[in-house]
Amino acid sequence: MSTETTNYLREASDDAGETVRNFTDEILEMLLDKGEASDGLLNDYPNGDAWHHESHVDKWYNLSDAAAVLDQLDEFEETDSGLWEGLGMKEALSACAAYTYGHAVYNEWREKIQQINQEASIIIDDFDLRIADLEDDDASEEDDPPAGRAADKATLEEEKKEALRKMIEDVADTP
């Protein structure tokens, strides 16, 4: 008989990473447009609220699993008893565990977005400096700037985008 215990914090981190992967295009767009991505999954991402609820909260736990979730994720425990008002004890415990797990995933999501924003800042600053150097070179040319410079700038913009996408994927995969 196996007595393996699920590591719910690890699962929450994995689910947060899956959420980052699901919204990679939106995160990338925010980084390119605003320099940072929002951690407001429920309001700032298309169907983010539904995604979170359907993927992380809308779960049922048996008594032993619910107890394990609540024990392991006690710092994220849902305390709004109105969410399970009128349910039987087993269903109420399952609901409390489900919302608690959802809080843990959301916390992990926010930490991943914070890491993405920190790493993106470095990538964006580096590429923007390189692009600005190209533009300064263009401005200092007395005649028309070489045609290759516009291509170089477009290449750097594309490289920046791909570096950001790879970094987002790496953060999503980090436990």
N, C-alpha and C positions, 0 to 999 in steps of 0.2 A: 504494500500500500504506500503510495507516494504522499508525502506530507509537504510537498512544495507549496510555498506561499507566493502568491503573486506580489510583485513589487509595484504597487499602484502609483507611486511617484515616478518611477521609470516609465510606466505606461502613460502617465499624464504627459511626461516630457516627449515621448514618442508621438502621442496624439497631437501635441502642440507643433511638433515638427511636420507632421502630416498636414496640419492646417496651414503652416507656412508654405509648404509645397503647393497646396491647393490655391493659395492666393499669391503665388510668386509674381505673376504678371502685374497684379494691382500694387504689390509692394514695390516692384521695380519702377512702375510708373510714378508712384509717389516719390521715390528717391530721386528720379530724374527731374521731376517737376518742382518738388519742394525741398529736396535735400534730406528729407527724412520720411519714414513711414509711420503711419498712425498705429497705435496699439489698441485702438478702439474697434475691435473685431465686430462687435454687435451692431455698430452704427455706421462705420466708415468703409465697410467692405460689402460688395453686393451679396446679399443672402448670407452674410456673416452670422447673423443671429440664428437663422434657420440651420445653417451648417453646424454651429456650435451645439445647438439644442439636439438636433438629430444625431450628431456624431458622438457627443460626449455626455449629454445629460439624460437623454431619453433611453435609459438603461434600467434593467431590473436586476437586483442582486438578491441571492438567497441570504438567509440569516448569517451564515458564517462569512460569506464574501462581504456583506454589508458591514459586519463588525470589523473585518480586516481593513476595508476602505476607511471607515471612521477612525480606526486606531492609527493607521499609517498616515492619514491625511488630516489629522486633528487640527492642524493650524489653518485649514481651509474649510472647516466644518460649517455647513449651512445651519443657520439658527432661526430662520423664518418658519416657524411651525405651521403657519397658514398654508404652506405649500403641500402639506400632507394632512391637513385638518380633515377629519371624517374618515380617514383610512384606517384599516385595521393595523395592529402593531407591526406585523411583518411587512406590509405594504408601506407603512410610514417609515420604517427603518430603511427599506430599500430606496424610498424617495429621498430620504435624508442623505444616504450614501451617494445616490446619483447626483444630487445637486452639489454635494461636497466634492465629488470627483470632477464635476464641471468647473468648480472654482479652482481646483488644482490645475486643470488643463489651461484655464484662462490665465492663471498666474504664470505658468510656464510659457505660454504664448507671449505674454508681455515681456518676459525676460529675454526671449529670443528676438523680439522686435527691438528691444533696447540694444542687444548685442549687434543686430543688423545695422541699426542707426550709427552705433559707434564705429563699426568697421567701414560702413559706407562713407562716413565723413572723411576718412583717410583716403579711400579710393577716389572719391569725387574731387577732393582737394588736389590730389596728385595729378589726375587727368586734366582738371581745369587749369592747373598751372602749366602743364605741357601745352594745352591748347592756347592759353594766353601767350606763351612764348612764341608759338607759331604766328599768332596774330600780330605780336610786336614786331616779329621779323618782317611780316607783310607790310606793316605801316612804315618801317624804316627803308623799304625799297623805294628808290627814286622813280623807277619806271613801274610798269605793271608787275604785280607779284607773279612769280612763276605759277603756272597752272597746277603744278603738283602740290602746292601748299593747300589748296582747297580740298584736294583728295586726302592729303595727310590729316587735315582737321576732321574730315568725315571718318577716316579710319580710326582716329583717336576717339571720336564719339562712339563709334561702334565697339571699340575695345573696352571703353569705360562701361558701356551697357553690358557687355559679356562678362567683364570682371565682377560687376555688381550681381549679375544673375548667378554666377558661380559661387560667390560669397553667400548669397541667400540660400542656395542649395546646401552649401557646407554647414551653415548654421542650423538649417532644418535637420540635418543628419547628426548634429552634435547632441549627445545625450545630456 
